[in-house]
Amino acid sequence: MSTLGGVPPVELRSGDAETVEQETRPRGRSEEKPGLLKIYLALMKPKIIFLLLITTAGAMMVAAGGVPDLRIFFWTMVGGTLSAGGANALNHFFDRDIDYYMYRTNRRPLPAGWISPRSAVAFGILLCALAFAIFATQVNLLAAVLSLIGALYYITVYTLWLKRRTPHNITIGGVAGAIPPLVGWAAVTGSLAPTAWALFAIIFFWTPPHTWALTLMVKKDYARVDVPMLPVVAGEEETRRQILIYAWLFVVVTVLPVVLGMFSWIYLAVAVLTGAWFMVDAYRIRRLRTNAAARTLYKYSLLHLALLFIGMVVDVRLLG
């Protein structure tokens, strides 16, 4: 495979080369090439973008105390979509070598051969550039800079530096996913208040248990390509222990904004109830030691984060 961009093809460990084709070919999925629009949409990772937009929109509504200026809201959503989509497209490019050998990712556009690496790079750079221009001209410069920092952090710090070098890739790399609320806050106010950083902290501490639950389910994929995710390096039992530790940290951080006077009892009720269920799932992972338990926490964590931001918006809207 090409080494364009400085990322060499992954070298399989002894014994993997003989079975990789059987293990990585998808079961029950069509080999037919999708349309060009679907290919480029897949490069953007729309499911990930949707979650990032929820946190961006939630931060905007909290900052505005309700519904923000609709023009600013529209362009922030467009800019956020393009920025995240561009970063994700570049992530596809840099991870194309390991994606080919991972069952979960081997039908992404690049390892499947549906698009050239150069096209993916051009698409990613174009989206990031358009995002910055939209933020700078239609929103404000602070939002533009923050959005660019988030994209660059995800591409350079997480994808190129941390992911293949250290099991701390998720904890340190989580900064990228926590930046969208800062972008949303800056879009409305032109500045960053302590509440914005509280939202940043919530997502930062949410990321490890959410992601480690996923890595428990696909440990063999990461082990095959020597990516040092926590279950591969430290083992599944230690990963479950770390999930429990970070779950507690996350739940505590979700309550701190109330203690600091940023939100009132409505958000507190949402944070406590959803946090209690999150902890039930975290302890279930430690007790049952099954992929099903990990999958339950992973899926619930997505809903949990959305409910927290909804609780913030309702709290600010009704109680100020």
Secondary structure as the mmCIF struct_conf table of DSSP 4:
data_model
#
loop_
_struct_conf.conf_type_id
_struct_conf.id
_struct_conf.beg_label_comp_id
_struct_conf.beg_label_asym_id
_struct_conf.beg_label_seq_id
_struct_conf.end_label_comp_id
_struct_conf.end_label_asym_id
_struct_conf.end_label_seq_id
TURN_TY1_P TURN_TY1_P1 LEU A 4 GLY A 5
BEND BEND1 GLY A 6 GLY A 6
HELX_LH_PP_P HELX_LH_PP_P1 PRO A 8 ARG A 13
TURN_TY1_P TURN_TY1_P2 SER A 14 THR A 19
HELX_RH_AL_P HELX_RH_AL_P1 VAL A 20 THR A 24
BEND BEND2 ARG A 25 ARG A 25
HELX_LH_PP_P HELX_LH_PP_P2 PRO A 26 PRO A 26
BEND BEND3 ARG A 27 GLY A 28
BEND BEND4 GLU A 32 GLU A 32
HELX_RH_AL_P HELX_RH_AL_P2 LEU A 36 MET A 44
HELX_RH_AL_P HELX_RH_AL_P3 PRO A 46 ALA A 64
TURN_TY1_P TURN_TY1_P3 GLY A 65 GLY A 65
BEND BEND5 GLY A 66 VAL A 67
HELX_LH_PP_P HELX_LH_PP_P3 PRO A 68 ASP A 69
HELX_RH_AL_P HELX_RH_AL_P4 LEU A 70 PHE A 94
TURN_TY1_P TURN_TY1_P4 ASP A 95 ASP A 95
HELX_RH_AL_P HELX_RH_AL_P5 ARG A 96 ASP A 99
TURN_TY1_P TURN_TY1_P5 TYR A 100 TYR A 101
TURN_TY1_P TURN_TY1_P6 TYR A 103 ARG A 107
BEND BEND6 ARG A 108 ARG A 108
TURN_TY1_P TURN_TY1_P7 PRO A 109 GLY A 113
BEND BEND7 TRP A 114 ILE A 115
HELX_RH_AL_P HELX_RH_AL_P6 PRO A 117 ILE A 134
HELX_RH_PI_P HELX_RH_PI_P1 PHE A 135 VAL A 139
HELX_RH_AL_P HELX_RH_AL_P7 LEU A 141 LEU A 152
HELX_RH_PI_P HELX_RH_PI_P2 TYR A 153 LEU A 162
TURN_TY1_P TURN_TY1_P8 LYS A 163 ARG A 165
TURN_TY1_P TURN_TY1_P9 PRO A 167 HIS A 168
HELX_RH_AL_P HELX_RH_AL_P8 ASN A 169 ALA A 178
BEND BEND8 ILE A 179 ILE A 179
HELX_RH_AL_P HELX_RH_AL_P9 PRO A 180 THR A 189
BEND BEND9 GLY A 190 SER A 191
HELX_RH_AL_P HELX_RH_AL_P10 PRO A 194 MET A 217
TURN_TY1_P TURN_TY1_P10 VAL A 218 VAL A 218
HELX_RH_AL_P HELX_RH_AL_P11 LYS A 219 ARG A 224
TURN_TY1_P TURN_TY1_P11 VAL A 225 ASP A 226
HELX_RH_AL_P HELX_RH_AL_P12 LEU A 230 ALA A 234
HELX_RH_AL_P HELX_RH_AL_P13 GLU A 236 VAL A 259
TURN_TY1_P TURN_TY1_P12 LEU A 260 GLY A 261
BEND BEND10 MET A 262 PHE A 263
HELX_RH_AL_P HELX_RH_AL_P14 TRP A 265 LEU A 288
HELX_RH_AL_P HELX_RH_AL_P15 ASN A 291 LEU A 319
#
